[in-house]
Amino acid sequence: MDWNKIHADFKLNGVSIGEDSISEVAYSFIKEGEDFEKEIGDFLQCWIDNKETIEVRTSGSTGIPKLIVLKKEHMVNSALATGDYFNLKPKNTALMCMSASYIAGKMMLVRAMVLGLQITIIAPSSTPLKNVVKQFDFCAMVPLQLQNSINKLHTLKKVIIGGAPMSASLKEKVQGIKTEVFETYGMTETITHIALKKINNNTEKTFSILPSIKITKDNRDCLVIDAPKITNATIYTNDVVEIISETEFNWLGRVDNVINSGGVKLHPEQIETKLSTIVKNRFFVAGVPDETLGQKLLLVLETDKQNPSILEEIKELKTITKYQIPKGVYTAQNFVYTPNGKINRKATLRALNL
């Protein structure tokens, strides 16, 4: 496949760019651009070289960041699948507000080059729509960016959310708005999403997989993915799921986050979804060693307050079981975050000596 082949309708920041000029644009970004533009320039140079593969760094949110090798052909296939799913057409507009250091940002560029999108690039931030005035057809964000953009979402027609699960309170905030909001399931190894779930104005509660993908479970109840168009190897995930049909599944949480408290298995992600309806600070729940229970459930809050009274409110929640009520609350003035803005749970717990 010819990686130098750029769709005739591709535009970057309003400028038409073809095979003959993309190298010059990349060089300009690297030499004269801001840090986020240099990352874009580096990726564009790698994309148009003669190699069939490209190295991509994982986010590090569920383990130590590592470099993996992806085929450019598979990245093109992923872009085409997204284009088909969302009916993206040449000359549609896209907003890129994520770092090109990671797969989500890289794939926004690939989609634009392959599908002929007119993409506008802005510096990654937690408030990406703050200065946006024109409307865009398509955008990708992490939940924190969406959280801070609710009052400006009318500038986007479709937005996909990835990198971390959406909280129940965030899902509630996007109900009734015209912008179509989709939660994604995927990882670097699957070249972003392999499944999507429409969050607003939709009664479906499950993820639907993209075409040409097969899903099963292993003996841990974790998702197994076969996707020959985007990866040569079968992917064994650490995501505990409930398979509804050949094309649908529910995500329950990470197997490596499961807390065994007195023989009861607790999924932090499910508990956090329930707690997000009343806990306003950033937070997570975790299991720490306990002589009696093996592990006990704790709530960790990002706050300056030393003695929050949130436990009494949690006990009144009708959706929560007695086993899902935290046994204690710890506070941190600042959580530890990964480079792309996700909470690093293990590092935060270590900083609290837990």
N, C-alpha and C positions, 0 to 999 in steps of 0.2 A: 504494500500500500504506500502511496506517495504522501508523506506527512507534510510536504510543502504545499499541498493542494488546499487553498483557502477559498471558502465560498465567496462568490462575487459580490454578495450583499453585505459581507462582514464590515462593520465599522467599529472603531475603537475611539471613544471620546469624540464622536462626530466625524472622524476622518476615515475615509475608505482605505483599507490596507489589503494588499494582495501579496502573492508569493514574492514579488520583486522588491517589496518595501518592508516586509515584516522584520527582516534581519536588522535593518537600519533603525526601525522603531525600538526593537529590543535593545540595541546598543545604546540608543539615546536614553532609555529608561535607566539602564545600568550606570551610565556615566553621569547623567545629570538629574536623575529623578530622586524623589524622597525614598526612604527605606522601603515602603510598601511597593513603590514603583520599580525599585531595583529587583525585588522578588519577582515581579511580573516579567521584567526583562529577562531575568535568569531562566524562568520557565519557558518563555517564548523561544529563546535560543536553543534550549534543550529539545523543544517540540519539533523544530524544523531541522535538527541535525539528521545524520544518516542512521542513527541507532533506532532499532525497533522497540526499545524499551526506555523507561524513564524511572528514576529513583524517586520515591515519595516517602516522607516521614510521617509516621503515625502520630496521633495527638498526645498519647501518654496518659489519657484520662482513665484507662483501665489497666495500665501496666507501664513498663519502662518504654519510652519512645524508641522506635526502631525504624531503620530504613528498609523498605520493601521495594521490589521491582515489579512494575506494571507494564503490560504491553500497550503500546499506543493504539494498536488495532482494537483492543478491548475498551480503551477510553473512548474511542470513536463510537463503538457499539453502544456504550452506556449513554453517550450524548444523543444518539439517534433514538434510543428507547425513551429517554426523557422528552425529547421533542414530539414523539408520537403520542405519549401519554397526555401531555399538556397542549397538544395541537399547536406547537410553536412553529411559526412560519417565517420565511426570510423577511427581513426588515422589521420584525418584532423587536421591541426594545427590552433591554435587560440592564439591571443595576447590580454591580459587583461591589459588595461592601465587606468582603471577607479576605483574609490574608491568602496570598498565592503560595505561602509556605506549605499549606496543607491541601489535601485532596479536594475539599469543597470549593476553595478558591480556584484551584487549577481547572476544575471541571466547568466552572462558569466560563472561563476563557475558551475551553475546548468546545463547549456547546455553541458559543458565539461563532467561532471559526468554522465549525462543521455545519451549523444550521443557518448561517447567514444572519445572525442577530446583530443588532446595533447596540453595543454594550458601553455603558458609562461606568468608569471606575472612580471610586472615592476611597479615601483613607479608611481602613477598618477602625471602628470605634463602637462603643456601647450604645451610641445614639445615632445610627446611620442616616436616619431620615430628617435630622434636625434642620439641614439647609436645603433639602430637596423640594423643588417646586413643581417640576414636570412629572407626568405620570409614566410609569414603566409597566410593561406587560409581565415581567418575570423577575424574581429576585430570590436569593437564598440567604437565610439568617440563622443564628443560634437563638435559643429562647430568650436570653438576656437582651439581645437586640430587639426582638419582637416586643418584649415587655416594655421597653423604653420608646416604642414607636407606635403604640396603639392610636394616639391622636393624629398620626400622620399616615396611617395605613391606606387612606384613600388614594395615595399616590402610587399604589401598587395594585395590579389586577390579580396576580397570583404570587404567592410566596410559599416557599418550602422551608421547613424548620428542621434542623438536625443538630447533631453534636451532643445533645443531651435530651432526655425526655421533657415534654411540656408538663407543667404542673396543672392540677385541676383548676386553680384560680386563673391561670393564664388562658386556659381553654375557654373558661367562662367569659373572659374579657373580650374575646374575638367573636362571640356569638352575635348574630344579627347585623354584622357589617358586610358590605358588598365584596370586599377583598376575599378571594378564596385562599384559605390557609390550610396547608397540608403538613402533617407531621410525617417525617421520613424514618425509615429503618435502614441502616446500612453501616458500613465501616470503610476504612481505607482499602482493605483487601477486596471489597466488592465494588470499588470505584464509586463511592457514595451510595445512594439508595438503591435497594432492590425491592422495597415495598413502601407503600404510601397509605396514609389515612387522612381523609378530609375531616378537618376538625370542626369547622363552623357550618351551620345550616345543613346538617347531615345526621341521619339517625344511625349510620353504621359505626360500630365501635371497634372494628377489627382492621388490621393491616391487610391490604391487598397486594399481592406480589406482581411484579412486572412480567410480561411475556417471556417465554424461554427459560424460566427459572423453576426448579423443583425444590420443595422443602420437605424435610423429614425431621425426626427427633432421635437423639441418641439415648443411651441408657441413663443419662443424667437428666433427661427431659429437656435437653438443650437443642437449639435449632441447628440443623445441618443444611447447608445450601449447596445445590448443584446449579451452576450458571455458566455453561460452556462458552457463551458469547462474551463474558467479561472476566472469566478466570479459568485457568486450566485445571486447577485443583479443587477438590471438594473442600468446603470450608466448614470446619467444626467450631461453632461459636460457644461462648460461655453464657449465652442468653437463654434463660428458662422461658419456654413458651407453651401455649396451649394451641394446638393445631385444630382449626375449625373445619377446613376443607383443603383441597389440593391447592387452593389459591389464597387462603385466608388464615391468619393466625393472630393470637393475642400475645403481647409481650408481658411477661410477669416480673422479670428482673434479672440481675446478674447472679449466676451460680456462685461466683467468688465473693459476693456480698451477702449471701444467705447467712442469717444468724440462727444458731441452734441454741435456744434458750429453754432449758429444762425439758429438752426433747421436742419442743415445738419449733418448727422451721418458719422463720419470719423473713419476708422479702422486703428489704428497706424501701425499695422503689414504690411498692404498693402502699406502705405506711405513709411515705412522704406525700403521695398523691392525696391521701385523706387529710393529712395535717396541713397541707397547703391552703386549705379553705379557711383556716384560722390563724396560721403562723405567718406573719407579715415580713419578718426578717428572712434573709437567706439562711438556710439551715440544711441539715441532713441528719439521718439517724444511723447509728452504728452499734455494733456489738463489741463489748470489751470483756476480757476474762473475768469470771466470777466463780468463787469457790463452790457456791451452792447450785447455780443454774448452768454452769459451764461458760455461758456468755449471758450478759445482761444488756438490755436495750437502753441506749442513751440517745437523747436529743442534743445536738450540737448547734448552737445559734451564733450567728455573726452579729454581735451587739456589744455596746459599751456597758449595758446594764449588768450588774453582778448577780442579782437575784430575781430573774423574771418569774412571774406567776403563771406562766403558760400551762403548767401541768394541770392545774385545776380546770382550765378551759378544755384541755384535751380529754379529760375524764368525762366531760359532759357530751362529747361528740357521739352522736347516735351511730355513725358509720364504723366506729372503731371497736375492736374486740378487747377484752381485758389483757390479752397477751401482747397486743400492739401498743399499749400505753407505756411510754418510756419510764424506766426506773429512776431516771435522774436527768438533770439538765446541766450541760457545760456551755460556757460562753467563750468566744474568741473575738477580740476586737477586729481582727482581719483573718479570713481564711487564706489558705495557700491555694493558688490557682495554677493550672497548666498554662503554657504560653498562649493558647487560643481561648482562654477564658473559662475553662471548666473547673469546678471545684476538685482539688486533689485531696480526696478524703483521707488517704493514708498519711500524707504529709501533714495535713491539718491535725490529725489525731496525735501524730508524733510530737508536733509542736506543743500540744496540750499535755504531753507525757501520759497519754492513754494507750 
